[in-house]
Amino acid sequence: MKISGWKKAALYSFLFLIGLLVAFFFIAPGQVEESNNKLLNKPPYSASDKARQLHKTLLIGDLHADSLLWDRNLLKPGIRGHVDVPRLIEGNVAIQGFTVVTKTPRKLNIERNDDKTDNILLLALCERWPISTWTSLTERALFQAKNLHNFAKNSQGKLRIIKSKTDLETYLQEREKTPNITAGFLGIEGAHALDGKLSNVDVLFDAGFRMMAPTHFYDNEVGGSAHGLEKPGLTDLGKEMIKKMEAKNMIVDLAHASSKTIDDALSITTKPVVVSHTGVKGICNNSRNLSDEQIKKIAQTRGVIGIGYWDTAVCGKDAKSIVKAIRYVVDLVGVDYVGLGSDFDGAVIVPFDTTGIVQITDALLEDGFTEEEIRKIMGGNLLRVLKENLP
């Protein structure tokens, strides 16, 4: 049977459309992640024998990774990105902060952004997120939290979720007997995830979130971002949010906050705060990083500053650059107030994935840090803050 010309054209158009849809839903998500989360160096990673032996004995904690944003099964060893459960275990990471992103602007930069555009909507569409996430930032946070809980449920005990002091103590006891397990806790980048409703603090807490930052890359209903247009301090809603978070034992994260927001938050908080992923101006002077005065104020809360691994954070592309920033904080305020804040899988280029953080241990040894100091930096300080903050 001969097919007419218009029918052929219709058939080809239909097949072309199917091809586009397949590419959009099943090929594009992986390509988008691969283009955003690059590695400067591929595994395996080299380190001295002394560093490797010490690294095996450390309790390592990382405050910040955005791995839940991407269309990837975190229970399987990844061929892209920076973090998954097998790689956490291989890298001897005991505690990973899994932070969720709910909205970022197009043409994102560290100087000035508005809230008019929404990168995450397009990502949600191509990754086939539920329809509810198309219009609600709270639903986007809840969807990512549900995924982490499902990963834990299906991990055969390899991944635990920490929501309380009891969870933490139980996990640490089990890890002494079974070291090849890891754990995570949930955090949020930017309280625009509340959809403007203070009551959503309760909703997110019930979903397992135990850390939240007031802002991300733009000013929002609760306060100013270091990268926003106006960069104001906390609004009345923001002040109420901080108080409610502390009442529920949620950790306040001041990453990406404007100077005024940091000052306002520190005038309210009564517990240790964190900056989950950052650099310091004394090493890498830009608007993304903390000033000496901010470092001192955060240390006064007995909080922790998580040093990031990407170039804008440390003005370098290796473990020695990361340790240089860590050394700066230690020399300024002491060893008790600094930790790791990789920003793995956060649309950044980093020198290694989570199996390579032994290179930080190595660089700390080379820089003259003692074993006791390294234990604090690599995870002990984060552990203390979790013990003091968790419900």
C-alpha positions as CSV (number, residue, x, y, z in Angstrom):
1,M,0.0,0.0,0.0
2,K,1.4,3.3,-1.1
3,I,1.6,6.0,1.6
4,S,0.8,9.5,0.4
5,G,3.2,12.4,0.7
6,W,1.3,14.2,3.5
7,K,1.0,10.9,5.5
8,K,4.7,10.3,5.2
9,A,5.3,13.9,6.4
10,A,3.0,13.3,9.3
11,L,4.6,10.0,10.2
12,Y,8.1,11.6,10.1
13,S,6.9,14.5,12.2
14,F,5.4,12.1,14.7
15,L,8.6,10.0,14.9
16,F,10.7,13.2,15.2
17,L,8.4,14.3,18.1
18,I,8.8,11.0,19.8
19,G,12.6,11.2,19.4
20,L,12.6,14.7,21.0
21,L,10.5,13.5,23.9
22,V,12.7,10.5,24.5
23,A,15.8,12.8,24.4
24,F,14.2,15.4,26.7
25,F,13.0,12.9,29.4
26,F,15.7,10.2,29.2
27,I,18.9,11.6,27.7
28,A,18.9,15.3,28.7
29,P,18.8,14.9,32.5
30,G,22.1,12.9,32.5
31,Q,23.7,15.3,30.0
32,V,22.6,18.4,32.1
33,E,24.1,16.9,35.2
34,E,27.3,15.8,33.5
35,S,27.8,19.3,32.1
36,N,27.3,20.9,35.5
37,N,29.0,18.6,37.9
38,K,32.5,18.1,36.5
39,L,35.7,16.6,38.0
40,L,39.1,18.1,37.4
41,N,40.6,14.7,38.1
42,K,39.1,11.2,37.7
43,P,39.4,8.5,40.3
44,P,41.3,6.6,41.7
45,Y,43.1,9.3,43.8
46,S,46.6,9.2,45.2
47,A,47.6,9.9,48.8
48,S,50.4,9.0,51.1
49,D,50.3,5.8,53.1
50,K,50.3,7.8,56.3
51,A,47.2,9.7,55.1
52,R,45.4,6.6,54.0
53,Q,46.0,4.9,57.3
54,L,44.8,7.9,59.3
55,H,41.8,8.4,56.9
56,K,40.5,5.0,57.7
57,T,40.2,5.9,61.4
58,L,38.4,9.2,60.9
59,L,34.7,9.9,61.4
60,I,34.2,12.1,58.4
61,G,31.3,14.5,57.9
62,D,30.4,16.8,55.0
63,L,27.9,19.5,55.5
64,H,26.7,20.0,52.0
65,A,25.9,18.1,48.8
66,D,23.1,18.7,46.3
67,S,23.0,15.1,45.0
68,L,19.2,14.8,45.4
69,L,18.7,17.4,42.6
70,W,19.7,15.0,39.9
71,D,18.1,12.0,38.1
72,R,20.4,9.4,39.5
73,N,20.0,6.3,41.7
74,L,22.3,7.1,44.7
75,L,22.4,3.4,45.7
76,K,24.5,2.6,42.6
77,P,28.1,3.6,41.9
78,G,27.8,6.7,39.7
79,I,29.5,7.2,36.4
80,R,28.8,11.0,36.7
81,G,28.5,13.4,39.5
82,H,30.3,13.4,42.9
83,V,28.3,11.6,45.5
84,D,26.4,8.3,45.9
85,V,26.2,5.7,48.7
86,P,28.9,3.4,47.4
87,R,31.3,6.3,46.9
88,L,30.5,7.7,50.3
89,I,31.4,4.3,51.9
90,E,34.5,4.0,49.7
91,G,35.6,7.5,50.9
92,N,34.9,6.6,54.5
93,V,32.3,9.4,54.8
94,A,30.2,8.7,57.9
95,I,27.8,11.7,57.7
96,Q,26.7,13.5,54.6
97,G,24.5,16.6,54.6
98,F,22.0,16.2,51.7
99,T,20.8,19.6,50.8
100,V,17.9,20.3,48.4
101,V,17.6,23.1,45.9
102,T,14.1,24.3,45.0
103,K,14.8,27.3,42.7
104,T,17.7,29.1,41.1
105,P,17.8,31.9,38.6
106,R,19.0,31.7,35.0
107,K,22.4,33.2,34.3
108,L,23.2,32.6,37.9
109,N,26.1,34.6,39.3
110,I,27.6,35.5,42.7
111,E,26.9,39.3,42.4
112,R,23.3,40.1,41.5
113,N,20.3,37.9,40.8
114,D,16.5,38.4,40.8
115,D,13.8,35.8,41.4
116,K,12.0,36.2,38.0
117,T,13.3,33.0,36.4
118,D,13.4,29.4,37.5
119,N,16.0,26.9,36.4
120,I,14.6,24.1,38.6
121,L,11.2,24.0,36.9
122,L,12.8,22.9,33.6
123,L,14.9,20.4,35.4
124,A,11.8,19.1,37.2
125,L,10.0,18.7,33.9
126,C,12.8,16.7,32.2
127,E,13.4,14.6,35.3
128,R,9.6,13.8,35.4
129,W,9.0,15.2,38.9
130,P,5.3,15.1,40.1
131,I,3.0,17.8,38.8
132,S,2.7,19.3,42.3
133,T,6.4,20.4,42.1
134,W,5.7,22.5,39.0
135,T,4.1,25.3,41.1
136,S,5.2,24.7,44.7
137,L,8.8,25.0,46.0
138,T,7.7,23.2,49.2
139,E,6.6,20.3,47.1
140,R,10.0,20.3,45.4
141,A,11.7,20.0,48.8
142,L,9.3,17.3,49.9
143,F,9.9,15.3,46.7
144,Q,13.7,15.3,47.2
145,A,13.3,14.3,50.8
146,K,11.0,11.4,49.8
147,N,13.7,10.2,47.4
148,L,16.4,10.2,50.1
149,H,14.1,8.2,52.4
150,N,13.4,5.8,49.6
151,F,17.1,5.3,49.0
152,A,17.6,4.6,52.7
153,K,14.7,2.1,52.7
154,N,16.1,0.2,49.7
155,S,19.8,0.4,50.8
156,Q,19.8,-2.8,52.9
157,G,21.0,-0.8,55.8
158,K,23.8,0.9,54.0
159,L,22.3,4.4,54.3
160,R,20.7,5.7,57.5
161,I,18.8,9.0,57.9
162,I,19.6,11.1,60.9
163,K,16.7,13.1,62.4
164,S,17.4,13.1,66.1
165,K,20.1,12.7,68.8
166,T,18.9,9.1,69.2
167,D,19.2,8.4,65.5
168,L,22.7,9.7,65.6
169,E,23.8,7.8,68.7
170,T,22.3,4.5,67.4
171,Y,24.0,5.0,64.0
172,L,27.4,5.7,65.5
173,Q,27.2,2.6,67.7
174,E,26.2,0.5,64.7
175,R,29.0,1.9,62.6
176,E,31.6,0.9,65.1
177,K,30.5,-2.7,64.5
178,T,29.7,-2.3,60.8
179,P,32.0,0.4,59.3
180,N,30.7,-0.1,55.7
181,I,27.6,2.1,56.2
182,T,26.9,5.8,55.9
183,A,24.3,8.3,57.0
184,G,22.7,11.5,55.8
185,F,20.7,14.4,57.2
186,L,18.5,16.8,55.2
187,G,19.0,20.5,54.6
188,I,17.5,23.2,52.5
189,E,19.1,25.9,50.3
190,G,16.9,28.9,50.8
191,A,13.7,29.4,52.8
192,H,11.8,30.3,49.7
193,A,11.1,26.6,50.0
194,L,8.5,27.6,52.6
195,D,6.3,29.1,49.8
196,G,6.0,32.2,52.1
197,K,4.2,30.2,54.8
198,L,5.8,29.9,58.3
199,S,3.6,26.8,58.9
200,N,5.7,25.0,56.3
201,V,8.6,24.9,58.8
202,D,6.5,22.2,60.5
203,V,5.8,20.5,57.2
204,L,9.5,20.4,56.3
205,F,10.6,19.3,59.8
206,D,8.1,16.4,59.7
207,A,9.6,15.4,56.3
208,G,13.0,15.1,58.0
209,F,14.7,18.4,57.3
210,R,17.1,19.4,60.1
211,M,19.0,22.4,58.6
212,M,17.8,25.3,56.5
213,A,19.4,28.5,55.1
214,P,17.3,31.7,54.9
215,T,18.4,32.4,51.3
216,H,20.1,31.0,48.3
217,F,21.0,33.0,45.2
218,Y,18.3,35.8,45.4
219,D,16.5,37.8,48.0
220,N,13.3,36.2,49.2
221,E,10.4,36.6,51.7
222,V,12.6,35.9,54.7
223,G,15.8,37.9,54.0
224,G,18.6,39.0,51.8
225,S,21.0,36.9,49.8
226,A,24.7,37.8,49.3
227,H,23.9,37.5,45.6
228,G,20.5,39.3,45.5
229,L,19.6,42.7,44.2
230,E,19.0,44.6,47.5
231,K,20.8,42.3,49.9
232,P,18.7,43.3,53.0
233,G,18.6,41.7,56.4
234,L,15.9,39.4,57.8
235,T,12.3,40.3,57.3
236,D,9.8,39.9,60.2
237,L,8.9,36.6,58.6
238,G,12.5,35.6,58.6
239,K,13.0,36.5,62.2
240,E,10.0,34.4,63.2
241,M,11.4,31.6,61.0
242,I,14.7,31.6,62.9
243,K,13.0,31.5,66.2
244,K,10.7,28.6,65.1
245,M,13.6,26.7,63.7
246,E,15.5,26.9,66.9
247,A,12.4,25.9,68.9
248,K,12.2,22.8,66.8
249,N,16.0,22.1,66.9
250,M,16.7,22.8,63.3
251,I,20.2,24.1,62.4
252,V,20.4,27.6,61.0
253,D,22.7,27.6,57.9
254,L,24.0,31.0,56.9
255,A,25.5,30.0,53.5
256,H,24.6,32.5,50.8
257,A,23.2,35.0,53.3
258,S,23.8,38.7,53.0
259,S,25.9,40.5,55.6
260,K,22.8,42.0,57.1
261,T,21.0,38.7,57.2
262,I,24.0,37.1,58.9
263,D,24.0,39.9,61.5
264,D,20.3,39.7,62.1
265,A,20.3,35.9,62.4
266,L,23.2,35.9,64.9
267,S,21.4,38.5,67.0
268,I,18.5,36.0,67.4
269,T,20.2,32.6,67.5
270,T,21.0,30.9,70.8
271,K,22.5,27.8,69.4
272,P,25.5,27.0,67.2
273,V,24.9,27.9,63.5
274,V,26.7,26.6,60.5
275,V,27.8,28.0,57.1
276,S,27.4,24.7,55.2
277,H,29.6,25.6,52.2
278,T,31.7,28.7,51.7
279,G,35.1,30.2,51.4
280,V,36.8,33.0,53.2
281,K,37.7,36.4,51.9
282,G,41.1,36.3,53.5
283,I,42.1,33.6,51.0
284,C,39.7,34.2,48.2
285,N,38.1,37.7,48.2
286,N,34.7,37.8,46.6
287,S,31.1,38.4,47.6
288,R,30.4,34.7,48.0
289,N,32.9,34.3,50.9
290,L,33.0,35.2,54.6
291,S,34.8,38.1,56.1
292,D,37.1,37.8,59.2
293,E,34.4,39.5,61.3
294,Q,31.7,37.1,60.1
295,I,34.0,34.1,60.9
296,K,34.6,35.4,64.4
297,K,30.9,35.9,65.0
298,I,30.0,32.4,63.8
299,A,32.7,30.9,66.0
300,Q,31.3,32.8,69.0
301,T,28.1,30.7,68.5
302,R,30.3,27.5,68.7
303,G,29.2,26.9,65.1
304,V,31.0,25.4,62.1
305,I,32.2,26.9,58.8
306,G,32.2,24.3,56.0
307,I,34.9,25.0,53.5
308,G,34.0,24.3,49.9
309,Y,36.0,22.6,47.3
310,W,35.3,24.7,44.2
311,D,37.5,27.5,42.7
312,T,35.3,30.5,43.8
313,A,35.5,29.2,47.4
314,V,39.2,28.7,47.7
315,C,40.8,30.3,44.6
316,G,42.4,27.0,43.8
317,K,41.8,23.6,42.2
318,D,43.3,21.1,44.6
319,A,43.2,19.8,48.2
320,K,46.1,22.1,49.2
321,S,43.9,25.1,48.3
322,I,41.1,23.8,50.4
323,V,43.5,23.3,53.3
324,K,44.8,26.8,52.9
325,A,41.3,28.1,53.6
326,I,40.9,25.8,56.5
327,R,44.3,26.9,57.9
328,Y,43.1,30.5,57.7
329,V,40.0,29.9,59.8
330,V,42.0,27.9,62.3
331,D,44.6,30.6,62.7
332,L,41.8,33.2,63.1
333,V,39.4,31.5,65.5
334,G,40.7,28.0,66.4
335,V,40.4,24.5,65.2
336,D,36.9,23.9,66.7
337,Y,34.9,26.0,64.2
338,V,35.8,24.7,60.7
339,G,34.8,21.6,58.7
340,L,34.0,20.3,55.3
341,G,31.4,21.8,53.0
342,S,32.1,20.3,49.6
343,D,29.1,21.5,47.6
344,F,29.4,18.2,45.7
345,D,26.8,17.9,42.9
346,G,26.0,21.6,43.3
347,A,26.7,22.6,39.7
348,V,30.4,23.1,40.5
349,I,33.7,21.8,39.2
350,V,35.8,20.1,41.9
351,P,39.2,18.4,42.1
352,F,37.8,15.0,43.1
353,D,34.6,13.1,44.0
354,T,33.9,11.9,47.5
355,T,36.3,9.0,47.2
356,G,39.1,11.5,46.9
357,I,38.8,13.4,50.1
358,V,41.7,11.4,51.5
359,Q,43.7,14.0,49.6
360,I,42.4,16.6,52.1
361,T,43.6,14.4,55.0
362,D,47.0,14.2,53.2
363,A,47.1,18.0,52.7
364,L,46.2,18.6,56.3
365,L,49.1,16.4,57.4
366,E,51.5,18.2,55.0
367,D,50.4,21.5,56.5
368,G,51.4,20.4,60.0
369,F,48.0,19.7,61.6
370,T,48.0,17.2,64.4
371,E,45.9,14.0,64.3
372,E,43.6,15.4,67.0
373,E,43.1,18.6,64.9
374,I,42.4,16.6,61.7
375,R,39.8,14.5,63.5
376,K,37.9,17.7,64.4
377,I,38.2,19.3,61.0
378,M,37.2,16.2,59.0
379,G,34.1,15.5,61.0
380,G,34.4,16.0,64.8
381,N,33.2,19.6,64.7
382,L,30.2,18.7,62.6
383,L,29.4,15.9,65.0
384,R,29.5,18.2,68.0
385,V,27.1,20.7,66.3
386,L,24.7,17.9,65.4
387,K,24.7,16.6,69.0
388,E,24.0,20.1,70.3
389,N,21.3,21.0,67.8
390,L,19.3,17.8,66.9
391,P,16.0,17.2,68.7
